[in-house]
Amino acid sequence: MRVATRAGVVRGRRIMVDGRDVHAFLGMPYAGPLRGAARFAIPSPVLPWDGERPAISHGPTPPQSPYPAPTSALLDSVVVAGADSLNLSVWTVDPGATRLPVMVWIHGGAFVRGSHRLPVFDGAAFARDGVVMVGINYRVGALGFLSVAGAPDNRGLRDQIAALEWVRDNISAFGGDPDQVTVFGESAGGMSITALLSSPKAEGLFHRAIVQSGNATSAADISDARLVAGEFTGMLGLDSTVESLTGLSPDILQRTQDALGAELMQDPDLRRWGASVIERGFGAMSLFPTIDGNVLPALPIDALKSGAGGGVELLAGTNRDEFRFFLVPGGRASSLTAEGLSAITDRFGISDAAVDVFAHNRPDEAPGDLLCALLTDHVFRSGTAELVDTVAQRDGGRAWQYEFAWPTSVHSLRACHALEMGFVFDTLSTSPPIVGVAPPQSLADEMHETWVRFATTGDPGWERVGAARRPVRTFGDPALPSGAVVTDPRGDELSAVRLRQRTGAPREHNR
């Protein structure tokens, strides 16, 4: 099957999915190659080509390192070098169709890893069900988010915007409707979507949004992002300018980036890195979006409260046990003492009163289990609730909330971070090891159908969040019937954690 894009003709391949033909067009460039100075520049236009360009295999990934242990035993990672890494893939049931809904996937990976080419992100099931599915790559790590003098900030977000512009200009050739685009993303991908919702540069490029395990508060003040850049270039003995970095090899940049991330986690001093980097990056992310006055004029949640992103329908949710993914593998949760719990909650600004609420509700949980629950709400659920409430309380605002609660059998992770992706994509057979043995296909049917319904109709199928009620559709809770909607689940815990201060001056123990 051949399709004419604005840059030239591409040839895809046909595959059979549950007895239905699906056409895949893989690895198509939406921006120019990343070589030399272009690695730290705004995305450049695609140069047109003559003849027919094959689009039958995935393209290279943006530079990154694979997941380290123990994460590598739970999630897949693919790293393929190549300058043409700003590419995307399209799955469609019929390029000759008209006005099919479009979904654009923005992957996660803490803004330093990830690619749409992972098997779990295959879009064939969405195409089977009448959606034109698009998966995109974008620059991650230093190339995407290091705030260095002489280079435009938020290059990774600029890549996402360039990909959405490609969708606007080309997707009708694949059967899609450019006026019915839903962006969806998980973790850093979800945080990216809240940034795009708040950005004037992305206005009008999408009409619905699904935020999985994200928040609208993960953006650094530019002064703090420049502190991070100073640490990065200081490790290399260089000036903190883009000119000092453009000649460095990808290997040197990657080793420095990995060392930077390890250094921040070992020494999360607010004076060294800046309060906004530590508090909004949760002491784990060193390179992520920056409030630059251009792509991001303000912290996303503040921009949204001021009216940005108006008219976009929102579905957002979290996994019930998000933080077990980060603390249970490797034994950090099981080794935590009561004293350690107190020290960590103090560092994160979680009040003693909040700890008491969670402990009262979980009398048999060890300190590490309590910390996982507290940080799940602190990092993910409270920010999601604030995002949903902000959209729902606008005039004409439409927002829905969900919770994924199915517990995997792997490593006592329960319903941890990243577990839902194979269910959303209906790709359990190619999902990473985190899903365990024999995950329930019926749950994948439920979630995938819900995402398709929202992208198609703008209504996922249950009551939306209002000023006085928080209906939360719960997926996979063994104690609840299929399709259960719970009003304000664990509302006392959410209220206790939401009293935290979003950011501020360095706390006394860091001085």
C-alpha positions in Angstrom: 0.0 0.0 0.0 1.3 3.4 -1.0 0.4 6.8 0.5 1.4 10.3 -0.7 2.6 12.5 2.2 3.6 16.1 1.7 7.3 15.1 1.6 6.8 12.2 -0.8 5.3 8.7 -1.4 5.7 6.0 1.3 5.1 2.3 1.0 3.8 0.4 4.0 3.0 -3.2 4.6 -0.2 -5.1 5.2 -0.7 -7.2 8.2 -3.6 -9.4 9.4 -5.1 -8.6 12.8 -7.9 -10.8 14.1 -9.0 -11.5 10.5 -8.9 -7.9 9.4 -6.4 -6.2 7.2 -4.3 -3.4 8.8 -1.8 -1.2 7.1 1.4 -0.2 8.9 3.7 2.6 7.8 6.7 2.5 10.0 9.7 4.8 10.7 8.6 7.8 8.6 10.5 11.1 9.3 8.6 14.1 10.6 11.7 16.2 11.0 15.2 16.4 9.7 18.2 14.3 10.9 20.0 14.9 14.2 23.6 15.6 13.2 26.1 18.1 14.6 24.5 21.3 15.7 21.1 20.1 14.7 21.0 17.8 17.7 20.5 20.9 19.9 18.4 23.0 17.5 14.7 23.2 16.8 13.4 20.3 14.7 14.1 21.0 11.0 11.7 20.3 8.1 11.8 17.0 6.3 13.6 17.2 2.9 11.3 15.9 0.2 12.3 12.7 -1.7 11.7 11.5 -5.2 10.2 8.1 -5.9 8.9 5.7 -3.3 10.3 5.5 0.3 9.9 2.2 2.1 8.1 2.4 5.5 8.0 -1.2 6.4 10.3 -1.2 9.5 10.8 1.0 12.5 13.5 3.7 12.4 16.2 4.5 14.9 15.6 5.7 18.4 16.8 9.0 19.9 20.1 8.5 21.8 19.6 6.9 25.2 20.9 4.1 27.4 19.0 0.9 28.1 17.2 0.5 31.4 19.5 -0.6 34.2 18.8 -3.5 36.6 16.4 -4.2 38.2 14.1 -2.2 35.8 15.5 -4.1 32.8 14.0 -7.3 34.2 10.5 -5.6 34.1 10.4 -3.4 31.1 11.7 -3.7 27.5 14.0 -1.2 26.0 15.3 -0.9 22.4 18.2 1.4 21.4 19.0 1.7 17.7 21.5 4.4 16.7 20.8 6.6 13.7 20.4 10.3 12.8 16.9 9.9 11.5 15.4 9.2 15.0 12.7 11.9 14.8 10.3 9.5 13.1 6.8 8.2 13.6 4.7 5.2 12.6 1.1 5.0 11.5 -1.3 2.1 11.7 -4.6 2.4 9.8 -7.4 0.0 8.7 -7.8 1.8 5.3 -5.7 4.7 3.9 -8.6 5.3 1.6 -11.1 5.9 4.4 -12.2 9.4 5.5 -12.6 11.0 8.9 -11.4 8.2 11.1 -10.5 9.2 14.7 -6.8 9.6 15.3 -4.7 8.7 18.4 -1.2 9.9 18.9 1.0 8.1 21.5 3.7 9.9 23.4 5.8 7.4 25.3 7.2 7.7 28.8 10.7 7.0 30.3 11.4 9.8 32.7 12.3 12.1 29.8 15.6 10.2 29.4 14.4 6.9 27.7 11.8 5.5 25.5 10.6 4.9 21.9 7.3 4.2 20.2 8.9 1.1 18.5 8.5 -1.2 21.5 6.3 -4.2 20.8 3.8 -3.2 23.6 3.1 0.0 21.7 2.2 -1.6 18.4 -0.9 0.3 17.1 -2.4 -2.6 15.1 -5.3 -3.2 17.6 -6.3 0.4 17.5 -6.3 0.3 13.7 -8.4 -2.9 13.8 -11.0 -1.0 15.8 -11.3 1.9 13.5 -8.7 4.3 14.9 -5.7 5.7 12.9 -2.9 5.2 15.5 0.3 7.2 15.4 3.4 6.6 17.6 6.1 9.2 17.8 9.7 9.5 18.9 11.1 12.7 20.4 14.5 13.7 21.8 15.0 12.7 25.4 17.7 13.4 27.9 20.3 16.1 27.2 19.4 16.5 23.6 15.8 17.0 24.5 15.8 18.8 27.8 19.2 20.2 28.9 18.7 23.9 29.3 22.0 25.2 28.0 22.8 28.8 26.8 22.5 29.3 23.1 20.1 26.4 22.5 16.3 26.6 22.4 14.7 25.0 25.5 12.3 22.2 25.5 13.6 20.6 22.3 11.8 17.4 23.2 8.5 19.2 23.5 9.2 21.0 20.2 9.7 17.6 18.6 6.3 16.5 19.9 4.7 19.6 18.5 6.4 19.1 15.1 5.1 15.5 15.1 1.5 16.8 15.8 2.0 19.3 13.0 2.9 16.4 10.7 -0.3 14.7 11.8 -2.3 17.8 11.1 -0.8 18.1 7.6 -0.7 14.4 6.6 -3.0 12.2 8.5 -6.0 12.5 6.1 -3.9 10.6 3.5 -4.0 7.7 5.9 -7.7 7.9 6.5 -7.6 10.0 9.6 -9.5 13.1 10.7 -7.1 16.0 11.6 -10.0 17.6 13.5 -10.4 14.6 15.7 -7.0 13.9 17.3 -6.5 12.4 20.7 -3.1 12.5 22.3 -2.4 9.9 24.9 0.7 9.1 26.9 2.1 7.5 30.1 4.4 8.8 32.8 6.7 11.3 31.1 4.4 11.0 28.1 1.5 12.0 30.3 3.5 14.9 31.8 4.3 15.9 28.2 0.7 16.1 27.3 -0.1 18.4 30.2 2.7 20.6 29.0 1.3 20.6 25.5 -2.2 21.4 26.9 -0.6 24.5 28.5 1.5 25.5 25.5 0.4 28.1 23.0 2.6 26.4 20.4 0.4 23.3 20.5 -3.0 25.0 20.5 -5.4 23.4 18.1 -3.2 20.4 17.3 -5.3 18.0 19.4 -8.8 17.9 20.7 -8.8 15.2 23.4 -6.2 14.0 25.8 -5.6 10.9 27.9 -3.0 11.3 30.7 -1.8 8.0 32.2 0.2 8.2 35.4 1.2 11.9 34.9 0.7 15.3 36.5 0.8 18.9 35.5 3.5 20.1 37.8 6.7 18.5 36.3 8.4 21.5 34.9 11.5 23.3 36.2 12.1 27.0 36.6 14.7 28.1 34.1 17.1 29.3 36.7 17.2 25.8 38.3 17.4 24.1 34.9 20.5 26.1 34.2 22.0 24.9 37.5 21.5 21.3 36.1 23.2 22.4 32.9 26.1 23.8 34.9 26.5 20.5 36.7 26.4 18.6 33.3 29.0 20.8 31.6 31.0 20.9 34.8 31.4 17.2 34.7 33.0 17.6 31.2 35.1 20.6 32.2 33.3 22.8 29.7 31.5 26.1 29.6 27.7 25.9 29.9 27.0 26.7 26.3 25.7 24.8 23.4 28.8 25.6 21.4 30.8 23.5 23.9 28.6 20.5 23.4 27.9 20.3 19.7 31.2 18.5 18.8 30.9 15.9 21.5 30.1 12.3 20.5 26.8 10.7 21.5 28.6 8.3 23.8 30.2 11.1 25.8 26.9 12.9 26.1 25.2 9.7 27.2 27.8 8.8 29.8 27.6 12.3 31.3 23.8 12.3 31.3 23.8 8.9 33.1 26.3 10.2 35.7 24.3 13.3 36.2 21.1 11.4 37.0 23.0 9.2 39.4 24.6 12.2 41.1 21.2 13.9 41.6 19.7 10.8 43.2 22.7 10.4 45.5 22.8 14.0 46.6 19.3 15.7 46.1 20.4 19.0 47.7 18.0 21.8 46.8 20.8 24.4 46.8 22.8 22.4 44.3 20.1 21.6 41.8 17.3 24.1 42.6 14.1 23.6 44.5 11.9 23.2 41.4 14.2 20.5 39.9 14.2 18.5 43.2 10.5 19.0 44.2 8.9 18.9 40.7 11.2 16.2 39.5 10.7 14.3 42.8 14.4 13.9 43.3 14.6 11.4 40.4 14.4 13.4 37.2 17.3 15.7 36.3 16.3 16.6 32.7 12.6 17.4 32.0 10.6 20.3 30.7 11.6 23.9 31.5 9.4 27.0 32.0 11.0 29.0 29.2 8.4 31.7 28.5 8.0 30.3 25.0 6.9 26.7 24.6 6.0 26.7 28.4 5.0 30.1 29.5 4.2 28.9 33.0 3.9 25.8 35.2 1.4 23.7 33.3 -1.2 23.5 36.1 -1.0 27.3 36.6 -1.5 27.9 32.8 -4.4 25.5 32.8 -6.0 27.3 35.7 -5.6 30.5 33.8 -7.5 29.0 30.8 -4.9 27.3 28.6 -6.0 24.1 26.9 -9.7 25.2 26.8 -12.0 22.9 24.9 -9.9 19.8 25.2 -11.7 16.8 26.7 -9.6 14.9 29.3 -9.4 11.4 30.5 -6.8 11.0 33.3 -5.9 8.4 35.8 -3.3 6.5 37.8 -2.4 3.0 38.9 -3.2 2.1 42.4 0.3 1.1 43.5 2.5 3.3 41.2 5.5 3.7 43.4 6.0 0.0 44.1 7.6 -0.1 40.7 10.4 2.1 41.9 10.9 0.8 45.5 10.0 -2.9 45.6 12.5 -4.3 43.0 16.0 -4.3 44.5 14.6 -4.4 48.1 14.5 -0.7 48.9 10.9 -1.0 50.3 11.5 -4.1 52.3 14.6 -2.7 54.0 13.1 0.6 55.0 12.8 1.3 58.7 10.3 3.6 60.5 13.1 6.2 60.9 13.9 6.0 57.2 10.2 6.5 56.4 10.1 9.7 58.4 13.3 11.0 56.8 12.0 10.4 53.3 8.5 11.8 53.9 10.2 14.9 55.4 12.4 15.3 52.3 9.3 15.1 50.1 7.4 17.6 52.2 4.7 15.0 53.2 3.2 16.0 56.5 3.1 13.8 59.6 -0.6 14.1 59.5 -0.7 12.5 56.1 1.5 9.7 57.2 -0.8 9.1 60.1 -3.9 8.8 57.8 -2.1 6.3 55.6 -0.8 4.3 58.6 -4.3 4.2 60.2 -5.8 2.8 57.0 -3.0 0.2 56.6 -2.3 -1.1 60.1 -0.5 -4.2 58.9 1.7 -2.6 56.3 5.4 -2.3 56.8 7.2 1.1 56.5 8.2 0.5 52.9 4.7 -0.4 51.9 3.4 2.8 53.5 6.0 4.8 51.7 5.0 3.3 48.4 1.4 4.3 49.0 2.3 7.8 50.2 4.5 8.5 47.2 2.0 7.1 44.8 -0.5 9.8 45.9 2.2 12.5 46.3 3.7 12.1 42.9 0.9 10.8 40.7 -2.6 10.7 42.2 -2.7 14.1 43.8 -1.4 15.8 40.6 -3.9 13.8 38.5 -6.8 14.9 40.7 -5.7 18.5 40.5 -5.5 18.3 36.7 -8.9 16.7 36.4 -10.5 19.2 38.8 -9.0 22.1 36.9 -10.5 21.0 33.6 -13.8 19.8 35.1 -14.5 23.1 36.9 -14.2 25.3 33.8 -17.3 26.5 32.0 -18.0 23.6 29.6 -15.1 21.6 30.9 -15.3 17.8 30.4 -13.0 15.5 32.4 -13.1 11.9 33.5 -10.9 10.0 36.0 -9.9 6.3 36.2 -7.8 4.0 38.4 -6.1 0.8 37.3 -6.1 -1.7 40.1 -5.2 -5.1 38.7 -2.3 -6.6 40.7 0.4 -8.4 38.8 1.9 -11.5 40.3 5.5 -10.3 39.6 7.6 -9.3 42.6 4.7 -8.1 44.8 4.4 -5.1 42.6 0.6 -5.1 42.7 -0.9 -2.5 40.4 2.3 -0.7 39.8 3.6 2.0 37.4 3.6 1.1 33.7 1.6 -2.1 34.2 -1.5 -0.8 32.3 0.2 -0.3 28.9 -0.3 -3.7 27.4 -4.0 -3.6 28.5 -4.5 -0.2 26.9 -2.9 -1.3 23.6 -4.4 -4.8 23.7 -0.9 -6.2 23.2 -0.6 -8.6 26.2 1.1 -11.2 24.1 4.0 -8.9 23.4 4.0 -7.0 26.7 7.1 -6.8 28.9 7.7 -9.2 31.8 6.0 -6.9 34.3 2.6 -8.3 33.3 3.5 -11.8 34.5 1.9 -15.0 33.4 -1.6 -15.1 31.9 -2.8 -11.6 32.4 -6.5 -11.3 31.9 -7.5 -10.6 28.2 -10.9 -9.5 29.4 -9.3 -6.5 31.2 -7.4 -5.6 28.1 -10.7 -5.7 26.2 -12.3 -3.3 28.7 -9.5 -0.8 28.8 -8.7 -0.8 25.1 -12.4 -0.4 24.2 -12.7 2.5 26.7 -9.7 4.3 25.1 -11.2 3.8 21.6 -14.6 5.0 22.7 -13.1 8.2 24.2 -11.1 8.9 21.1 -14.2 8.3 18.9 -16.9 10.0 20.9 -15.3 12.1 23.6 -17.1 10.1 26.3 -15.4 7.0 27.9 -18.7 5.7 29.3 -19.2 6.9 32.9 -20.1 10.1 34.8 -17.6 12.8 34.4 -16.0 14.6 37.4 -17.9 17.5 38.7 -17.6 20.2 41.4 -19.1 18.0 44.0 -18.4 14.4 42.9 -15.4 12.4 41.8 -16.6 9.3 40.0 -13.6 7.1 39.3 -13.9 4.2 36.9 -11.9 1.3 38.4 -10.2 -1.2 36.1 -9.2 -4.7 37.4 -10.0 -4.5 41.1 -10.5 -8.1 42.1 -12.9 -7.0 44.8 -15.2 -5.1 42.5 -17.4 -6.1 39.5 -16.3 -5.2 36.0 -17.2 -1.7 35.1 -17.3 -0.5 38.7 -17.3 3.3 39.3 -16.3 4.4 42.8 -17.0 7.8 44.2 -13.9 9.5 45.7 -11.8 6.4 46.4 -9.6 6.8 49.5 -10.6 10.4 49.7 -9.2 10.9 53.1 -5.7 10.0 51.9 -5.9 12.1 48.8 -7.0 15.1 50.8 -4.2 14.6 53.3 -1.5 14.5 50.6 -3.0 17.4 48.5 -2.3 19.7 51.4 1.4 19.6 50.6 3.1 22.7 49.3 4.0 22.4 45.6 7.3 24.1 45.8 9.3 26.5 47.9 12.6 27.4 49.5 15.1 24.7 50.5 14.0 23.0 53.7 16.0 23.4 56.9 17.7 19.9 56.7 19.2 20.8 53.3 20.9 24.0 54.5 
